[in-house]
Amino acid sequence: MALSASLHLRQSQSLVMTPQLMQSIRLLQFSHVELTRFIEQEAERNPLLELVTPDSEHNGGTEGDGPDPARNETFGDEQGNRAGVETNASDDNDWATSSPASSERLKDELDGRYENVFPDDHVMERAAAPEFVDNWKSMPGNDGGSGGDGYDLDDFSARAPTLRDHVAEQIAFTFADPSERLIATDIADQLDAAGYIAGDLAETAERLAIRPEQLDAVLCRLQEFEPAGLFARSLSECLELQLARRNRLDPAMAALVNNLELLARRDFATLTRLCGVDEEDLLEMLAEIRALDPKPGTRFETGVSELIVPDVSVRPGADGGWVVELNPETLPRVLVNQAYFATVNSKLGKNAAGQEFISECMQTANWLVRSLDQRARTITKVASEIVRQQDAFLLHGVDHLRPLNLKAVADAIGMHESTVSRVTSNKYMITPRGVFELKYFFTVSIASAQAGGDAHSAESVRHRIRVLIDQEEPASVLSDDDLVALLKQSGVEIARRTVAKYREAMSIPSSVQRRREKRARARAAAV
């Protein structure tokens, strides 16, 4: 067989993962905070990108500039026209006009000047503290009471003391000896956020070249600090310190604290034998244990909780359906400065490097704008389909939550499952039922006990289990088999091991443990 060379022309299509395409995919799964941080970084690198903040939008431009018709606003709130409020121009006699002349005329007509009511106020405040008045009125937002948003008093409040500050203050007043104060400070540096000693005290004594007895003496004085329970080395010691402060550390309570693993398993029979008390006394002791603080140091945490900002809002519509809108607060508004591009491009002339740079900036800016617009449209599509699928949940609650998976939503809107998965990550929806993560609406399907009946959502089944257990009586505590039978009567076909798994996931004890607790509570209430 002879070998020969030949030339063939073949045309094919393939998907190439360019850096821009990969970045567009990443934008889908960004949360609001991550997206804002990414756009700010892009705006720092790209001189053609400008961000419109609420303050600059209120002032009529970006960075304090006036509105520029050459700037092309290419991305913003898609629901801006629907959410806008139409206003009519008022005539010259409109009392609500905000011009300075009309305001002065209004004060004269209504006799509303402060000088007429308190004629000596301005003289007194100027004589008392003129420099304070000048400084206060010179601050932004304090223009003598004629406008501005004012100040939030939280900006002037003192910083909340941390755990280290609280302990250091008590050390300064407790230890007069410099050596003891040094040891106490070293031990305080080993405290974790919960108020426990995280280090090894034997290593501390060796490092400070002191006797263990001297270290224990300092530690005993440290354990007298407020709040009770600080400087403990274990949970049992923390509870003992708090009980001793309340004068409740008797032998029975000490035996209970030293056997917390039995308490976690709710082994009341063994606990009553070890503590030498009956079930009623044991129940009272458990109530005292629950009233203690297992992490006394957490009350000094100064971290600020992050507020969830929903990406999508759902509200009832006038036609009986649901209105799905994107939250304007989570939509960054990006401007591409066309005028600046034209000016720079004309002045570069034959500078090839400059022309290439500014062209690349324009391409990047346009790509970012298109990606943000596509991201907003995709989120709206996915959220609208979720609302359509979970209409019964929005109307009647979690009992009517339908089983749903990514494939069902992807097929309905013509997208890939991976795209739907990225869109639903770190996104939240505010509904008349509350704020939910988009992934909350995707649950496992549980078959119906009736032939041809609708399947049930795993989340709704968990809710039914919780309701049934909350409604049970002490004399008739429901076992897992009883729960299976009751769920089957309501049309849910579920296995016993699945009920046990759901119950344990909700931290609900077994029927034996619940029966012991409820009988003990009933006897204590009767007494």
C-alpha positions in Angstrom: 0.0 0.0 0.0 1.5 3.3 -1.1 1.7 6.2 1.3 0.8 9.7 -0.1 0.2 13.1 1.4 -3.1 14.9 0.8 -4.7 18.1 1.9 -8.3 18.1 3.3 -10.4 21.1 4.4 -12.8 20.4 7.3 -15.0 22.8 9.2 -16.2 22.2 12.8 -17.5 24.0 15.8 -16.1 23.7 19.3 -16.5 25.6 22.6 -13.3 27.3 23.7 -13.1 28.4 27.3 -11.7 31.8 27.0 -10.7 33.8 30.1 -13.7 36.1 29.5 -16.1 33.2 29.2 -14.7 31.6 32.4 -15.1 35.0 34.2 -18.7 35.3 33.0 -19.4 31.9 34.5 -17.9 32.9 37.8 -20.1 36.1 37.8 -23.2 33.9 38.0 -22.2 32.3 41.4 -20.9 35.5 42.9 -22.9 36.8 45.9 -23.8 40.5 46.2 -20.7 41.3 48.3 -18.4 39.3 46.0 -19.8 40.9 42.9 -19.4 44.4 44.3 -15.8 43.7 45.3 -15.1 42.3 41.8 -16.6 45.3 40.0 -14.7 47.8 42.3 -11.4 46.0 41.4 -12.3 46.2 37.7 -13.1 49.9 38.0 -9.7 50.5 39.5 -7.9 48.7 36.6 -10.2 50.1 33.8 -10.3 53.9 33.4 -13.5 53.7 31.2 -15.6 52.1 33.9 -17.5 54.2 36.5 -19.7 53.0 39.3 -22.9 54.9 40.1 -23.4 54.9 43.9 -26.7 56.0 45.5 -25.0 59.2 46.7 -23.6 60.1 43.3 -26.9 59.2 41.6 -28.7 61.5 44.0 -26.2 64.3 43.2 -26.7 63.8 39.5 -23.5 62.0 38.5 -20.5 60.0 39.5 -17.9 61.2 41.9 -19.7 64.5 42.3 -19.8 65.3 38.6 -22.9 66.5 36.8 -24.7 64.3 34.3 -22.9 63.7 31.1 -24.9 62.8 28.0 -21.8 61.2 26.5 -21.6 58.6 29.3 -23.4 55.5 28.2 -25.3 53.9 31.1 -25.3 50.3 29.9 -26.3 48.4 32.9 -28.7 49.1 35.8 -32.0 48.3 37.3 -34.1 46.5 34.7 -37.2 47.3 36.8 -36.4 50.9 37.1 -39.2 52.1 34.8 -41.8 49.9 36.6 -40.7 50.9 40.0 -40.4 54.6 39.3 -42.8 57.2 40.6 -44.2 59.8 38.2 -44.1 63.4 39.5 -45.7 66.4 37.9 -44.0 69.8 37.8 -45.5 72.2 40.4 -46.4 75.8 39.8 -44.9 78.8 41.5 -47.6 78.7 44.2 -46.8 75.2 45.3 -46.1 75.2 49.0 -43.8 72.1 48.8 -41.2 73.7 46.5 -37.7 73.4 47.9 -36.1 76.5 46.6 -34.3 78.7 49.1 -36.5 81.8 48.3 -39.7 79.9 48.7 -38.5 78.4 52.0 -37.7 81.8 53.4 -41.1 83.1 52.2 -42.8 80.1 53.8 -41.1 80.8 57.1 -42.2 84.4 57.0 -45.8 83.6 56.1 -46.1 80.8 58.7 -44.1 82.8 61.3 -42.1 79.6 61.8 -38.6 81.1 62.6 -37.0 79.8 65.7 -36.0 83.3 66.7 -39.6 84.1 67.3 -40.1 81.2 69.7 -36.7 81.1 71.4 -35.2 84.6 70.8 -32.1 84.0 73.0 -31.1 80.6 71.7 -28.6 81.7 69.1 -27.0 84.2 71.5 -26.7 81.7 74.3 -25.3 79.0 72.2 -22.7 81.3 70.6 -21.7 82.6 74.0 -21.5 79.2 75.6 -19.4 77.3 73.1 -18.9 79.1 69.8 -16.1 76.8 68.7 -18.3 73.8 69.2 -21.2 75.3 67.2 -18.9 76.3 64.4 -17.4 72.8 64.2 -20.7 71.1 64.4 -22.3 73.2 61.7 -19.2 72.8 59.5 -19.7 69.1 59.4 -21.4 67.6 56.3 -25.1 67.2 56.8 -25.3 69.9 59.5 -26.0 73.1 57.7 -27.7 74.8 60.6 -30.8 72.7 60.4 -31.8 73.6 56.9 -31.0 70.2 55.3 -28.8 67.2 55.2 -29.2 63.7 56.5 -27.7 64.4 59.9 -25.5 62.1 61.9 -26.1 58.7 63.3 -25.4 58.7 67.1 -23.8 55.3 66.8 -20.8 57.0 65.1 -20.1 58.8 68.3 -20.7 55.9 70.7 -17.9 54.3 72.6 -16.3 51.1 71.4 -17.7 48.0 73.1 -15.1 46.4 75.4 -13.6 43.2 74.2 -12.9 40.1 76.4 -9.2 41.1 76.6 -10.1 44.6 77.7 -12.5 43.4 80.3 -10.0 40.9 81.8 -7.1 43.4 81.7 -9.1 45.9 83.7 -9.8 43.3 86.4 -6.2 42.2 86.4 -5.0 45.8 87.1 -7.3 46.0 90.1 -6.7 42.5 91.5 -3.0 41.9 91.3 -0.7 44.4 93.0 2.5 42.3 92.8 4.2 42.9 89.4 5.2 39.2 89.1 1.7 38.0 89.7 0.3 40.6 87.3 2.8 39.3 84.6 1.6 35.7 85.2 -2.0 36.7 85.0 -1.5 38.6 81.8 0.2 35.7 80.2 -2.7 33.4 81.2 -5.2 35.9 79.9 -3.4 35.9 76.5 -4.3 32.2 76.2 -8.0 32.8 76.4 -10.1 31.8 73.4 -13.3 33.5 72.2 -15.4 31.3 74.6 -13.4 32.3 77.7 -11.5 29.0 78.1 -7.8 28.6 78.5 -6.5 27.3 75.2 -2.9 26.8 76.2 -1.1 24.3 78.4 -0.5 25.6 81.9 2.4 23.2 82.5 4.2 24.7 79.5 3.3 28.2 80.8 4.9 27.5 84.2 8.0 26.1 82.5 8.3 29.1 80.1 7.9 31.6 82.9 10.3 29.7 85.2 7.8 29.6 88.1 6.5 26.8 90.3 3.2 25.1 89.3 1.8 26.0 92.8 2.4 29.7 92.1 0.6 29.4 88.7 -2.3 27.6 90.3 -2.7 30.4 92.9 -2.9 33.0 90.2 -5.3 30.9 88.2 -7.6 30.5 91.2 -7.8 34.3 91.6 -8.4 34.7 87.9 -11.4 32.2 88.1 -13.1 34.6 90.5 -13.4 37.3 87.7 -16.7 38.3 86.2 -18.5 36.8 84.4 -18.4 33.5 86.3 -16.9 30.7 84.3 -13.9 32.5 82.8 -10.5 30.8 82.8 -12.0 27.3 82.8 -10.1 24.5 81.2 -13.1 22.4 80.3 -16.9 22.6 80.1 -17.4 20.8 83.3 -15.0 23.2 85.2 -16.8 26.2 83.6 -20.2 24.9 84.9 -18.6 24.2 88.3 -17.3 27.7 88.6 -20.8 29.2 87.9 -22.5 26.8 90.3 -20.0 27.5 93.0 -20.7 31.2 92.6 -24.4 30.5 93.1 -23.6 28.2 96.1 -25.2 25.3 94.3 -22.2 23.0 93.9 -23.3 20.2 96.2 -22.2 16.6 95.8 -25.2 15.7 93.7 -24.7 18.6 91.3 -20.9 17.9 91.1 -21.7 14.3 90.1 -24.0 15.6 87.4 -21.4 18.0 86.0 -18.7 15.4 86.0 -20.9 13.1 83.8 -22.0 15.4 81.1 -21.7 12.6 78.5 -24.5 10.8 80.2 -26.5 13.9 80.2 -26.0 14.3 76.5 -27.3 10.8 76.0 -30.2 11.5 78.4 -29.4 8.4 80.4 -31.5 9.5 83.4 -31.5 6.2 85.0 -27.7 6.2 85.4 -27.6 9.8 86.4 -30.2 9.3 89.2 -28.1 6.5 90.6 -24.8 8.4 90.4 -26.3 11.6 91.9 -28.4 9.8 94.5 -31.6 11.7 93.6 -34.9 10.9 92.1 -36.2 12.0 88.7 -37.9 15.1 90.0 -34.8 16.4 91.7 -32.8 15.5 88.6 -35.2 17.5 86.4 -34.7 20.5 88.7 -30.9 20.1 88.4 -31.2 19.9 84.6 -33.1 23.2 84.7 -30.3 24.8 86.6 -27.7 23.5 84.2 -29.6 24.9 81.2 -29.6 28.3 82.9 -25.8 28.4 82.9 -23.6 29.9 80.2 -21.3 27.3 78.6 -19.4 30.1 76.8 -19.1 33.1 79.0 -16.6 34.8 76.8 -18.9 35.1 73.8 -20.9 37.9 75.3 -17.9 40.2 74.6 -17.8 39.4 70.9 -17.6 42.6 68.9 -18.1 41.1 65.4 -21.0 42.6 63.4 -23.5 40.2 62.0 -23.7 40.4 58.3 -27.2 41.3 57.1 -28.6 39.2 54.3 -29.6 41.3 51.4 -32.1 39.4 49.2 -31.3 39.3 45.5 -34.9 38.7 44.4 -38.2 40.0 45.8 -41.5 38.2 45.3 -44.8 39.9 46.1 -48.4 39.2 45.1 -49.5 40.7 41.9 -52.8 42.5 41.0 -53.8 39.6 38.7 -53.5 37.0 41.4 -50.1 35.8 40.4 -46.6 36.7 41.7 -44.4 39.6 40.7 -40.7 38.6 40.6 -38.2 41.5 40.6 -34.5 41.9 41.2 -33.5 43.9 44.2 -32.0 47.2 43.0 -29.6 47.2 46.0 -27.9 44.1 44.7 -27.6 45.4 41.1 -24.4 47.5 40.6 -24.9 50.3 38.1 -21.9 50.5 35.7 -21.2 53.3 33.3 -18.9 53.2 30.3 -17.5 56.7 29.7 -17.7 57.0 25.9 -16.6 60.7 26.0 -13.4 59.9 27.8 -12.6 57.1 25.4 -13.1 59.4 22.4 -11.0 62.1 23.9 -8.1 59.8 24.8 -8.3 57.9 21.5 -8.1 61.2 19.5 -5.1 62.4 21.4 -3.1 59.1 21.2 -2.6 59.6 17.5 -0.1 57.0 16.2 0.7 55.6 19.6 0.1 51.9 18.9 0.6 50.8 22.5 -1.8 53.4 23.8 -4.3 52.6 21.1 -4.1 48.9 22.0 -4.5 49.6 25.7 -7.6 51.9 25.4 -9.2 49.5 22.9 -8.7 46.6 25.3 -10.2 48.7 28.1 -13.2 49.4 26.0 -13.7 45.7 25.1 -13.3 44.7 28.7 -15.8 47.3 29.8 -18.4 46.3 27.2 -17.8 42.6 28.1 -18.4 43.3 31.8 -21.6 45.2 31.0 -23.0 42.4 28.9 -22.0 39.8 31.5 -23.8 41.8 34.3 -26.9 42.2 32.1 -26.9 38.5 31.3 -26.4 37.6 34.9 -29.4 39.7 35.9 -31.6 38.1 33.2 -30.5 34.6 34.2 -31.3 35.2 37.9 -34.7 36.6 37.0 -35.4 33.5 34.8 -34.4 31.0 37.4 -36.3 32.8 40.2 -39.4 33.2 38.1 -39.5 29.4 37.4 -38.9 28.6 41.1 -41.8 30.8 42.0 -44.0 29.1 39.4 -43.1 25.7 40.7 -43.5 26.6 44.4 -46.7 28.6 44.1 -48.4 26.4 46.7 -45.6 27.0 49.2 -46.0 30.8 48.9 -49.7 30.5 49.4 -50.0 27.9 52.1 -46.6 27.3 53.8 -44.0 24.6 54.1 -46.5 21.8 54.2 -47.1 22.4 50.5 -43.5 22.7 49.4 -43.1 20.6 46.2 -40.1 18.4 45.5 -37.9 20.1 42.9 -34.5 19.5 41.4 -32.1 21.4 39.2 -32.9 19.5 36.0 -36.6 20.4 36.2 -35.8 24.1 36.4 -33.1 23.8 33.7 -35.4 22.0 31.3 -38.2 24.6 31.8 -36.1 27.6 31.0 -33.8 26.0 28.5 -30.5 26.2 30.4 -28.0 23.7 31.7 -28.1 22.3 35.2 -24.7 23.7 36.1 -25.9 27.2 35.2 -29.0 26.8 37.4 -26.7 25.5 40.2 -24.4 28.5 39.9 -27.3 31.0 39.9 -28.9 29.5 43.0 -25.6 29.6 45.0 -25.4 32.4 47.6 -28.6 34.0 46.3 -31.6 34.8 48.5 -35.2 35.5 47.8 -37.6 37.6 50.0 -41.2 36.3 49.9 -44.3 36.8 52.0 -43.2 33.7 53.9 -39.8 35.1 54.8 -36.2 35.2 53.3 -35.0 31.9 51.8 -31.9 30.8 50.0 -32.7 29.8 46.4 -31.4 26.3 47.2 -34.0 25.9 49.9 -36.6 25.3 47.3 -34.7 22.2 45.9 -35.5 19.2 48.0 -35.6 15.4 47.6 -38.8 13.8 46.5 -40.6 11.3 48.8 -43.1 9.0 47.1 -46.8 9.2 47.9 -48.6 6.4 49.7 -51.4 6.6 47.3 -51.2 5.2 43.8 -50.8 8.1 41.3 -50.6 10.7 44.1 -48.2 13.6 44.1 -44.8 13.2 45.6 -43.8 15.0 48.8 -40.9 17.3 49.6 -38.4 16.1 52.2 -38.5 19.5 53.9 -42.3 19.4 54.2 -42.0 15.8 55.6 -39.5 17.0 58.2 -41.9 19.8 59.2 -44.7 17.3 59.6 -42.5 15.1 61.9 -41.7 18.1 64.0 -45.3 19.1 64.3 -46.4 15.6 65.3 -43.7 15.4 68.0 -44.6 18.8 69.4 -48.3 17.8 69.7 -47.7 14.5 71.4 -48.8 13.9 75.0 -46.6 12.5 77.8 -48.8 9.5 78.1 -48.6 8.7 74.4 -45.2 9.5 73.0 -44.8 8.6 69.4 -42.2 6.1 68.4 -40.6 6.1 64.9 -43.0 3.4 63.9 -45.9 5.5 65.0 -44.6 8.4 63.0 -44.3 6.2 59.9 -47.9 5.1 60.4 -49.2 8.6 60.8 -47.3 9.9 57.8 -48.7 7.0 55.7 -52.2 8.0 56.7 -51.5 11.5 55.4 -50.2 10.1 52.1 -46.4 9.9 52.7 -44.6 6.7 52.0 -41.5 6.8 54.1 -39.2 4.2 55.8 -38.5 4.0 59.5 -34.8 4.6 59.1 -35.6 7.8 57.1 -37.8 9.1 59.9 -35.0 8.4 62.4 -32.5 10.2 60.2 -34.7 13.3 59.9 -35.5 13.3 63.6 -31.8 13.1 64.5 -31.0 15.9 62.0 -33.5 18.1 63.9 -31.8 17.2 67.2 -35.0 15.5 68.5 -34.3 12.7 71.0 -35.8 9.2 70.7 -39.2 8.3 72.0 -37.7 6.7 75.1 -35.8 9.8 76.1 -38.8 12.1 75.3 -41.0 9.9 77.4 -38.7 10.2 80.4 -38.4 14.0 80.1 -42.2 14.6 79.7 -43.1 12.3 82.6 -40.6 14.0 84.9 -41.9 17.4 83.9 -45.5 16.3 84.4 -44.7 15.0 87.9 -42.8 18.1 88.8 -45.7 20.3 87.6 -48.2 18.2 89.7 -46.1 18.7 92.8 
